[in-house]
């Protein structure tokens, strides 16, 4: 079985414990306005054009497709979406096994929404586990429950996004309602899965949600950790390169904003850390 | 009465210009003592331990003057051409020495002198050894008079602590931490300035000072640590003052102590710009000290270099050292290892690896000057293997040529340099009554040749293999023409090769194997080959800042590099080529058999601060280091860079006077770099 992957990033320390390799699955169930991986939203292959990198060498003859992107010598044309067999991908990911072992790291499935390709994710996770490699699932939670049922046996930890508790705010920011997300979270918590909550903080959009998130997690008897992530709008050029409308809010979320959210959540006796300093 | 620098220079000049044969040992001992007796002693207000003098580099100039005369004799014909094309260079190295620090701090000048007297009585056999012992004793008498003079002056300047210490050192070994530190700095000045042998390590400083440290009040001792390093930082040195710490004692026990942590803590909280540290990482080195070092690096204090204890020892043994000597190794200069009893010469020769390939492709001719500096060949090859064989033949020729130049100097040590003080610190050398240089009194008399531009050469070979022999995109003749034209009209091809082709440093199996093969090949022509002073040659892969000048003289290369651009640095991937990230980069480097490269195979890792911030970043760095050493790596340094800060510092250097970056083997203030170098650092930080 094949999976569609937008990119693979090695030596990542922000996607879970230790040194990790993050695989960005292609395709997402949400469309968050602040998405910083816009190349992972569409489940289709895409070729982006980064004009600043173009050396005008002429090799592409002005055509923008997978074949010309493979020829492009500067990365101005970059193709997002490579099909991998699970075996082959597993082999690539295992290259850093020595680093994983020394750091308590492993592989993180991210995206996009990695569970949109749940069967492939399951096959890959199973193979990684056979090699003794840790698997973390970074998910937005907006996916049918069956997907979680499939992946749970091969998952060491879920990195689970909560963007908002207020469904109106959620819909405005992500295009979708959050009932399914919250019920899935309850489901995996009931199953006893190890879960870290991630709360991407976007000033003026979802910063008023901190209190509700704290309250909700307290109600769920959540005993894991919440990490508040600082929003930045660095990915703007990728929207342009993909020919997509740049929806990223032009706002600045400060260290103090993150600290404030952390303290709010902590006030509900929920363990919470600042994603900038990791403490 | 002291003399001005001009007067001292004039005195020495008469020594340089004397006609005919001179007895270097006798003449130089006389000169060293003259300098000690007559130089001006300065007491800088900020100094706590020792004085400054007005005769820096004058003693060393004696040797360099003679070496320049000798250079004119040897650098003719082919060697002169090679010098113009920078295919190779050979030279004298008196710049990477390590005395026996344990004895210096245990015995002090007083005890060292007593030992010389004792050995003279016991072991003096003939006129030659007598001459040696007498020369050494003259030097110690000079030290004694100097200490007396310095103490008097210190007292006049109200430096009573310094004055009393100096007087004590005339009469007995150092007894406390202050006196040990004073001995350390004073010895540096006598060795480096008055003897003109560049001293390139202050030793394993935590182990050396620990016996004194434990006897002191902690608060007082802490203050001493700060003052000692601040003063050492001000010593005149060509490329930083190196200190080692960590590592094991000769029984294999870790010598990391609370003092080690104290030193790292001091470094993290100081603004030392001329100090560098070598952390010797053994299997039993505590993780906590590694973590503390990385904390300093995360704060931009990046002069800490990491070496694999086991790999250093293995490489020294492979190169002929006895195991007990290998275990007591020292690290000199940037990051080169030498065993106990080795007269460490780490920088005698340099060979451009890409130049050997250039000669293979171009009939043995230099692509820029057209000189026939390499061996003649028709440069016609049916297979990649034939090309590789020719590359090897050219490289081996450059090795022989380099050795001929080095041997010319080293066969004449007796006419170049002597080191009475340095020689007297090693008991075995002292017993033999031989000077380390003049009489080749060391147990190991090795020389080193550094091969420059490994990744440039490997990537070029890999590109030729793919373009010409595997894909058959073009003939080798056509490619050579393109390179000779510096990629004229072939920008698309150049960029394709540069950015799309397999590279060393991305975990590509075939290219990594090729790199390991090139290193094995080079080692077979260098490591273990006899030199002219009774020792052997050692291969090193240090290209440090030489990569710029060697690159300037190197034609365009098949890896996509333009004519004149820099060659790759040390054992690292070509700048910008490590596109799979640091884990892949380190793993590729570790596949080189570092045990065949005793003079050092070094990874240079640039990291943006955002990738390794905080506790998680610290843990990641520790794990990366451990894995690199597990995989067989030799040494690595990390530059943690922040693009925005570098950019601002380039615009307004005055706003960032303390900003440091690690320039290959040593640390520099960012503000002192050339514009070209600043731009390179900014570009590196953006990857």
Interface residues (C-beta under 8 A of the other chain):
Chain A: X9 X10 X11 X13 X14 X17 X18 X19 X55 X57 X58 X59 X71 X73 X74 X75 X95 X96 X98 X99 X102 X103 X104 X105 X276 X277 X278 X279
Chain B: X491 X492 X495 X496 X498 X499 X500 X507 X580 X581 X582 X583 X584 X587 X611 X612 X613 X614 X615 X616 X617 X619 X620 X622 X623 X624 X626 X627 X630 X631
